């Protein structure tokens, strides 16, 4: 049986660990694994994008960030005749099944292809941790660790210069990274997409700290957070209909300085959060997901995704995994709010 593996969407620490685990596990099942470069694009335009993967070829990739297969944000269903072309290419290449590593967009395509008859298995990948059906995705722990370290470092500067420091982290629709890193880093306010930003409340926190003699504040904001009653114009969209986000940290910083008179600086962590080597936690989780996904293929359990439930890795339907985003639990955010100020 010939099985293709691909990585789609944004790069993420732990992708290579999954690839390695799939290839090594495949030996036990007698499966042949081929890597597809550049995500779903590689199955629409396969020339030069298909490579045989062996235990030797993946032996040293566990600790490497990014993905040796490359990635893209290609939406098969946005291309004229895309699904039919992809299925013809699978047949021409002799590929029997596909293991897709990705988030809501990549696995959303996988779920639709499965409904059309493609044998596909999913592995949940996103630093945002916003994929439904799994408690955690690999890459999230690494992103939170990087963001927390940045907040720790920024706090020493904020305290020395008596400034308000705004730290913008990733999180388009869900504020998991902001919430976890904000709690871990002792932020004085955390702003997430799930809760519209109340500037008056935010500035009141800064003022109360000033009055208490605490002349610095740390504000962590997710990139997708929005001001209450914000009438900003929509930005350019990608193939999956997502706005290209930028600038909420700067807007918040300017408003804080204008309303409180407190010197404010903004740091945008950006792609630093998803680059570099994965944490030990993410290496282990990615390995477990890769082994499980390969086992699903060997058992013929297609249309499923590997998911973490408590400590156990279990199978969930792809359609369920992508039907809704997993947003921050209100109870967790209320816990975080209790630490504000």
DOVOSE-49378 format. One line per field, with one value per residue (C-alpha): residue number from 1; x, y, z. Coordinates in Angstrom, 2 decimals. Layout:
N
resi c(NUM,...)
east c(X,...)
north c(Y,...)
up c(Z,...)
REM end
This chain:
341
resi c(1,2,3,4,5,6,7,8,9,10,11,12,13,14,15,16,17,18,19,20,21,22,23,24,25,26,27,28,29,30,31,32,33,34,35,36,37,38,39,40,41,42,43,44,45,46,47,48,49,50,51,52,53,54,55,56,57,58,59,60,61,62,63,64,65,66,67,68,69,70,71,72,73,74,75,76,77,78,79,80,81,82,83,84,85,86,87,88,89,90,91,92,93,94,95,96,97,98,99,100,101,102,103,104,105,106,107,108,109,110,111,112,113,114,115,116,117,118,119,120,121,122,123,124,125,126,127,128,129,130,131,132,133,134,135,136,137,138,139,140,141,142,143,144,145,146,147,148,149,150,151,152,153,154,155,156,157,158,159,160,161,162,163,164,165,166,167,168,169,170,171,172,173,174,175,176,177,178,179,180,181,182,183,184,185,186,187,188,189,190,191,192,193,194,195,196,197,198,199,200,201,202,203,204,205,206,207,208,209,210,211,212,213,214,215,216,217,218,219,220,221,222,223,224,225,226,227,228,229,230,231,232,233,234,235,236,237,238,239,240,241,242,243,244,245,246,247,248,249,250,251,252,253,254,255,256,257,258,259,260,261,262,263,264,265,266,267,268,269,270,271,272,273,274,275,276,277,278,279,280,281,282,283,284,285,286,287,288,289,290,291,292,293,294,295,296,297,298,299,300,301,302,303,304,305,306,307,308,309,310,311,312,313,314,315,316,317,318,319,320,321,322,323,324,325,326,327,328,329,330,331,332,333,334,335,336,337,338,339,340,341)
east c(0.00,1.37,0.59,1.24,1.93,1.66,1.79,-0.49,-1.10,1.36,4.55,4.58,7.12,6.60,5.67,8.93,8.44,5.10,6.66,9.43,6.97,4.77,7.72,9.18,5.80,5.05,7.81,5.88,2.80,4.59,3.49,5.40,5.43,5.90,6.16,4.19,5.81,3.87,0.69,-2.40,-0.69,1.66,-1.25,-2.65,0.76,2.77,5.67,8.85,6.87,6.76,9.61,10.07,10.55,12.57,13.72,17.19,15.89,13.99,16.44,17.67,14.56,12.95,14.37,14.04,11.36,9.31,8.62,10.96,8.03,7.28,3.78,1.20,-2.26,-3.78,-7.52,-8.30,-11.95,-11.08,-9.41,-11.50,-11.83,-9.47,-10.96,-11.21,-7.65,-6.34,-8.05,-6.72,-3.23,-3.55,-4.50,-1.69,0.86,-0.48,-1.25,-3.80,-4.24,-3.22,-2.13,-2.74,-1.07,-2.80,-5.27,-8.87,-8.23,-6.02,-8.19,-11.36,-10.16,-9.35,-12.88,-14.43,-12.15,-13.04,-16.71,-15.80,-14.15,-10.50,-8.91,-7.52,-6.43,-5.75,-3.23,-4.10,-1.47,-1.80,0.01,-3.35,-4.80,-8.18,-8.97,-12.09,-12.04,-8.64,-7.59,-4.27,-2.50,1.25,3.04,0.93,3.24,6.25,4.46,3.37,6.90,8.38,5.75,6.19,9.95,9.41,7.01,9.51,12.23,9.98,8.86,12.40,12.59,9.11,9.94,13.30,11.82,8.41,6.56,3.44,4.51,2.01,2.94,1.05,0.94,-0.67,-4.30,-6.64,-9.94,-8.98,-6.84,-5.25,-1.66,-2.45,-4.30,-1.72,1.36,-0.33,-1.10,2.36,4.09,2.08,0.49,-1.64,-4.21,-4.93,-6.97,-8.42,-10.68,-13.46,-13.98,-14.24,-11.68,-13.01,-10.41,-11.83,-11.49,-7.99,-6.78,-8.37,-6.13,-3.05,-4.19,-4.92,-1.45,0.02,-1.94,-0.67,2.90,3.35,4.70,4.74,2.19,2.28,-0.62,-0.80,-3.07,-3.94,-3.58,-7.26,-8.62,-10.98,-12.06,-15.67,-17.75,-14.74,-15.71,-12.36,-12.38,-11.96,-8.50,-7.36,-8.41,-6.47,-7.81,-9.68,-11.36,-9.22,-8.33,-4.64,-4.26,-1.88,-1.81,-4.01,-1.01,-0.07,-3.66,-3.90,-0.53,-1.48,-4.80,-3.19,-0.60,-3.21,-5.70,-3.30,-0.29,1.85,4.78,3.91,5.86,4.64,6.34,4.89,6.23,4.89,6.42,9.01,6.30,6.09,9.71,12.57,12.89,9.82,9.62,9.96,6.18,5.46,8.01,6.32,2.77,3.71,5.33,2.24,-0.01,2.18,2.20,-1.55,-2.27,-0.21,-2.10,-5.42,-4.29,-3.16,-6.55,-8.44,-10.03,-10.22,-12.00,-10.57,-8.19,-5.79,-6.90,-5.69,-8.36,-6.86,-3.80,-5.17,-4.79,-8.09,-9.78,-12.42,-14.24,-12.58,-15.97,-16.45,-12.94,-13.48,-17.16,-16.38,-13.38,-12.35,-12.29,-10.92,-12.96,-14.72,-13.78,-10.09,-10.40,-12.21,-9.34,-6.97,-9.07,-8.76,-5.02,-5.35,-3.96)
north c(0.00,3.40,6.25,9.95,12.39,16.17,19.27,22.24,25.71,27.55,25.80,24.46,22.92,19.16,18.57,16.77,14.63,13.43,12.69,10.69,8.74,7.87,6.64,4.55,3.06,2.27,-0.36,-2.45,-2.34,-2.88,0.52,2.62,6.33,9.14,12.77,15.40,18.83,22.06,20.70,20.12,22.04,19.08,16.81,19.34,19.96,16.84,17.17,17.36,17.30,13.57,11.88,8.49,8.69,6.03,5.61,6.75,9.89,11.01,9.81,13.25,15.44,14.96,18.14,20.33,22.99,23.69,20.88,19.06,18.75,22.43,23.82,26.06,27.47,25.84,25.19,22.35,23.39,26.94,25.63,24.88,21.12,20.81,17.73,15.76,16.71,15.66,12.27,11.66,12.48,10.10,7.31,8.16,8.14,4.86,6.48,4.54,6.86,10.27,11.41,15.16,17.24,20.55,22.79,23.68,24.59,21.66,19.17,20.85,19.99,16.46,16.01,17.11,14.84,11.90,12.56,12.23,8.86,9.73,7.57,10.15,10.39,13.64,14.81,18.01,20.73,24.32,26.50,28.22,25.08,25.98,22.67,20.96,17.34,17.31,18.68,19.93,20.21,19.85,23.17,24.92,24.11,25.42,28.65,29.23,28.56,31.07,33.70,33.21,33.62,36.83,38.19,37.37,39.29,42.22,42.56,43.36,46.18,47.43,47.57,49.27,52.00,52.22,51.54,49.78,46.97,45.48,42.03,40.85,37.08,34.83,33.76,34.69,33.41,31.93,33.32,30.14,31.35,34.75,33.19,30.53,32.72,35.64,33.56,31.96,35.32,37.17,39.62,42.38,42.16,39.56,40.43,37.66,37.39,35.76,38.90,42.36,44.80,47.43,50.20,52.01,48.87,48.20,51.73,51.59,48.61,50.62,53.61,51.48,50.00,53.51,54.61,51.57,52.55,49.85,51.96,49.31,46.99,44.04,43.62,40.47,40.68,38.03,39.22,38.55,40.53,43.36,46.57,46.80,48.47,48.43,49.61,48.92,47.97,44.30,43.32,41.14,37.49,34.28,31.19,30.07,33.46,34.58,38.23,39.10,40.43,43.07,46.03,45.40,45.69,49.10,50.34,49.24,50.78,54.17,54.21,53.32,56.07,58.63,57.80,57.27,59.40,56.37,55.68,52.55,50.23,47.39,44.09,41.85,38.32,37.19,34.15,33.72,31.79,29.00,28.73,26.74,23.44,21.97,21.47,17.98,17.93,18.67,16.12,13.41,14.42,14.68,11.24,9.73,11.34,10.09,6.52,6.58,8.03,5.31,2.68,4.16,3.77,0.18,-0.62,1.07,3.62,6.56,9.87,10.02,12.32,11.51,13.38,13.75,13.15,13.41,11.18,8.89,9.36,8.42,8.65,11.29,11.91,14.57,16.16,16.67,18.04,20.88,21.72,24.44,26.22,25.45,28.78,29.58,28.07,30.97,29.43,29.60,33.21,34.13,32.56,34.75,37.87,37.20,37.72,41.08,44.28)
up c(0.00,-1.02,1.35,0.80,3.61,3.30,5.49,4.85,6.27,8.49,9.55,13.08,15.48,15.53,11.89,11.22,14.31,12.89,9.49,11.15,13.28,10.30,8.24,11.05,12.00,8.35,8.34,10.84,8.61,5.30,3.97,1.46,2.36,-0.15,0.86,-1.05,-1.16,-0.64,0.89,-1.27,-4.07,-4.46,-5.40,-7.86,-9.47,-8.54,-10.98,-8.88,-5.65,-4.81,-2.92,-1.31,2.45,4.26,7.87,6.79,5.09,8.22,10.86,11.91,11.58,15.02,16.54,13.44,13.23,10.13,7.68,5.32,2.90,2.63,2.90,1.26,1.93,-1.14,-1.11,-3.53,-3.65,-4.77,-7.94,-11.04,-11.19,-8.23,-6.54,-9.80,-10.77,-7.35,-7.54,-11.06,-9.85,-6.90,-9.29,-11.70,-8.87,-7.48,-4.12,-2.10,0.88,2.23,5.69,5.96,8.68,9.23,10.98,10.26,6.61,5.59,7.45,6.17,2.66,3.87,5.24,1.94,-0.06,2.17,1.41,-2.28,-1.69,-1.04,1.66,4.05,7.68,9.54,12.14,14.05,13.68,14.78,17.27,17.90,19.56,18.04,16.32,17.59,18.76,20.46,23.83,22.46,19.12,18.74,18.23,20.85,23.75,21.81,20.88,24.47,25.74,23.29,24.09,27.83,27.59,25.59,28.22,30.98,29.15,28.28,31.89,33.06,30.52,31.37,35.07,34.51,32.27,33.97,30.75,29.59,27.27,24.82,23.53,20.44,19.97,17.38,17.58,14.72,16.09,19.45,22.24,23.57,23.17,24.68,27.62,28.46,27.96,29.69,32.76,32.75,32.25,34.89,32.43,33.93,31.13,28.44,25.36,23.17,20.09,22.12,24.25,22.60,23.97,26.37,26.20,29.22,31.35,30.03,30.76,34.20,34.99,34.03,36.09,39.16,38.97,38.74,41.79,43.69,42.87,40.23,37.39,34.68,33.07,30.68,28.24,26.09,23.05,20.46,16.86,16.15,19.12,18.17,19.78,20.89,18.12,15.81,12.34,10.66,6.99,6.09,4.92,2.02,2.20,1.56,-0.28,2.82,3.34,6.30,6.79,6.71,10.23,11.51,13.82,16.87,19.20,17.77,18.02,21.64,22.48,21.04,22.89,26.21,25.86,24.76,27.52,30.42,29.49,30.28,27.94,25.97,23.71,21.48,20.62,17.90,18.26,14.89,13.23,15.99,17.85,15.29,14.26,15.66,17.48,19.22,22.97,24.43,25.00,21.35,20.12,22.19,21.20,17.52,17.65,19.26,16.65,13.78,15.02,15.60,12.15,10.51,12.52,11.32,7.71,8.31,9.86,7.04,9.36,6.99,7.46,10.99,12.83,15.66,18.78,22.36,24.99,28.44,28.15,25.43,21.68,20.01,16.61,15.89,12.58,10.44,9.83,13.59,14.02,11.53,12.05,14.59,16.07,19.63,21.43,24.88,27.71,29.49,32.84,31.94,30.84,34.05,35.95,33.96,34.62,38.32,37.92,36.07,37.53)
REM end
